[in-house]
Amino acid sequence: MSESQRRKYTQEEKNRIFDGEFMPHIDSMYNFAYRLTFDEDDAKDLVQDTYLKAYRFINSFEQGTNAKAWLFRILKNSFINEYRKKSKQPAKVDYQEVETYYNSDDVDFQGTTDLRAESVKDMLGDEISNALNALAVDFRTVIILADLEGFTYEEMAKILDIPIGTVRSRLHRARNLLKDKLRGYAQSMGYKTDEEE
Amino acid sequence: MEKNGKPNSEDRKLQCSDVSKCFQLLESILDGEMGEEGKEILKEKLDKCQPCFEHFHLEQAIREVLKTKCTKQPVPNQLADSIRQMIQESK
C-alpha cells in the first residue's frame, strides 16, 4: 500500500464512510455471523472484529464500490481465520459430501421433483432455518449470500475468492442439498409430496 | 387435479430433454444473472415444459421463504454502540 493510499481519507471522511456506508449493514452482518457461528456471543464478537478491521483498513475501501460486499469479505475471512477453530459448534465440513457434490455432474436431480412449491410455502420458519443451518458451511454460505442477501455471482466470487463458475456450481449444489433437507421435513411433517398423489 | 392453478398446463411437455442444463439455467435466471435474454428463455420454458415450470416455482418459493424467514436474527441492542465506542478508543 503506498503512502498516498494510506492517507486517502481525512478523519471526517472516514467517519462519514463508516457511519453512512458501513454501519447500515449491521443487521445483515449479524445475521451472516450468527448463521456461521450459531452462537450469539461469537456472532457479536465476529461482527465487532469485522467493523474494527473495516475501520482500520478503511483506506483500502474505494468509495463508490459495494461496501456491503467489502464488509462481508472481511467477515468471511475473519470467520475462517479465527472463529472456525474456536467456534463452540464446530463448523465441521463434511468433506465427503463436499467432494461428492463438487466432483459429480449427474447426482443433481434425483428425487428433487417430489418437493412441491406449496409445501415449501407452508413450512415454518424454524424448518427452513434448520434446513439451511444443517448444510456444510461452504454450501450454507453461498445460499446466505445469494438468497438472503441478494449478492450477484460476481460479488460472491470476490467475497469468497473463488471463480464465478465455482460460485454457480456450488450454489446449484447447495440448493439441491437444501431441497433434500426440505424434502425430509416435508415428508416427516406430512406435507403434500408427489409420492402421495 | 389442476396442478399449478394456471391454464395451459396440459400443453406443456411432461419430460424435459435436458433437466440438468435447464434447471441450472432457470436458477441463473432467478438469480438475475441472465438479463433480458433470460426473460425470453424463461417464458419459453415455462410455457412449454412442465418439469421446468415446476422447478422454477419450487426454486422461487424456496428463495422467498429463505428471504422472509431466515433474515430476522435480532441484533443485540448495544452492538452498534459498542462498536462505535471501541473505534473511539482505538483512535
Interface residues (C-beta under 8 A of the other chain):
Chain A: F18 M23 I26 D27 S28 Y30 N31 Y34 R35 E40 A43 K44 V47 Q48 Y51 L52 Y55 R56 D105 D106 D108 F109 T112 T113 L115 R116 A117 E118 V120 K121 M123 L124 G125 I128 S129 L132 I143 I144 A146 D147 L148 T152 Y153 R168 L171 H172 R175 L178 K179 L182 E197
Chain B: M1 V19 S20 F23 Q24 E27 S28 D31 G32 E33 P51 E54 H55 H57 L58 E59 Q60 A61 I62 R63 E64 V65 L66 K67 K69 C70 T71 K72 Q73 V75 P76 L79 A80 S82 I83 M86 I87 S90
